Amino acid sequence: MGGKVSCTLGEVKNRADLIIYWGGNPAECHPRHFTKYTIMQKGKYVPNGRKDRTMVLVDIRETPSAKAADIFLQVRPTKDFEVITLLRAMIKDQPVDEAAVAETGLSLEQLRDLVARMKACKFGVFFFGMGLSMTRGKHMNSAALLTLAAEMNAFTKFVAMPMRGHGNVTGGDVILRYTTGYPFGISLSRGYPRFNPGEFSTIDLLIRGDCDAALILGADPGATMPQPAIEHLKRIPTIVLDPKVTHTSRLARVHITTAATGISAGGTVYRMDEIPLPLRPPLKGPYPTDEEVIRRIREAVAKKADWMPGMNGVVAAA
Amino acid sequence: MELTVTKNATCTFCGCVCDDIELHSDGVRITHTKAACVLGTAWFKNHTVEKLFPDALIDGKPATVDEAVHFAAELLHAADMPLLYGLSNITCEATREAASLAELIGGVIDSHTSL
């Protein structure tokens, strides 16, 4: 991700003495995050483990993760961006409007204390979840927090890392980045990659009815997406590759059962800190892997006429 | 029924991707997990390699993988703006194939990241 100030979870384990979770609930959603990577581990430069670290939780409600935190800051819903912007001003000793602080649900003392801790730590880290990146402000919230982490490096070492949900969602971003230059929401309809979330992001495409076929790879939008998006998937030919017959499979023209990733299909997946890890599937199953089925579809398409002359190095006859 | 033990297996349920899991399996299902969290344990035990689903379905009717692959290729080739979506629960190797397919058909490729 361009310009993101980040690190690996190994660095967090060995160095971080201030750990701030923002809009995430690791106790329930990433149960081993505390014990394997962050607060509970003893690290090279934090030899006493939990005693050497301070954990702050910023969220709109007191989730089970709050029990693990030293400090819990309850932000008023939709005010995350404002809190981050206030922090960005306060770290530079700029005056802030008390009325603006009051609106966030936090007090000036709480923010001053947080700023003091952020500046005093040796290695600070923000872990931000969907409570920040998927609520009002969306990617602007993430951008603000990443900027705050970058600006904190004028005082001390500070990094930020998103708490990624699904197993290989990070891998999807990484692969698309190094093949097309962009992480997601990429159109290749002009023969070269164009990136524009909002235009080429799935929900927007489906709700506007822009796409006229869909290949769904290990996802179940038929169960999770807004109804107008599902309606469009029903209208167009949809193809599903999944280890199970899903809601989406039932509204699709084609379903192909594939081996489950990490269970009976091997390969590589990326951890949330962009470290690639090999899979060790314990079982052998009766179904082909996603990789094999997608390759066969690609090979079958490649035998047909080019949609654009000269695509994929194939030069059209004069 | 042969009991196998897989050490340092990788869990793909959440973004932590823990790679220190021990899995005991009987060749059909995973019977026991060590080091996995409650979500990981459920994920591993929820999968079997029994043939519970047809190889492929075309318009709801069972079909062979070969037929389904060719029909899928036809549909994607005929489309003006096909969408490839998902990528979060498949391997990087499969994502590479998908990126290549997206280029070949001039489509849009997107993942759960855009949600």
Interface residues (C-beta under 8 A of the other chain):
Chain A: C29 H30 P31 R32 H33 K36 Y37 M134 M163 R164 G165 H166 G167 N168 V169 T170 G171 G172 D173 V174 I175 L176 T179 T180 P183 F184 G185 I186 S187 L188 S189 R190 G191 P197 F200 S201 T202 I203 L205 L206 D210 C211 D212 A213 A214 L215 I216 L217 G218 A219 P221 I236 P237 I239 L241 P243 K244 V245 S249 R250 A252 R253 V254 H255 I256 T257 A260 T261 G262 I263 S264 A265 G266 G267 T268 V269 Y270 R271 M272 P276 L277 P278 L279 R280 P281 P282 L283 K284 G285 P286 Y287 P288 T289 D290 E291 V293 I294 R295 R296 I297 R298 A300 V301 A302 K304 W307 M308 M311 N312
Chain B: T4 T6 K7 N8 A9 T10 C11 T12 F13 C14 G15 C16 V17 C18 D19 D20 L23 S25 G27 V28 R29 I30 C37 V38 L39 G40 F44 H47 T48 V49 K51 L52 F53 P54 D55 A56 L57 I58 D59 G60 V65 A68 V69 H70 F71 A72 A73 L75 L76 H77 A78 A79 D80 M81 P82 L83 L84 Y85 G86 L87 S88 N89 I90 T91 C92 E93 A94 T95 R96 E97 A98 A99 S100 L101 A102 E103 L104 I105 G106 G107 V108 I109 D110 S111 H112 T113 S114 L115
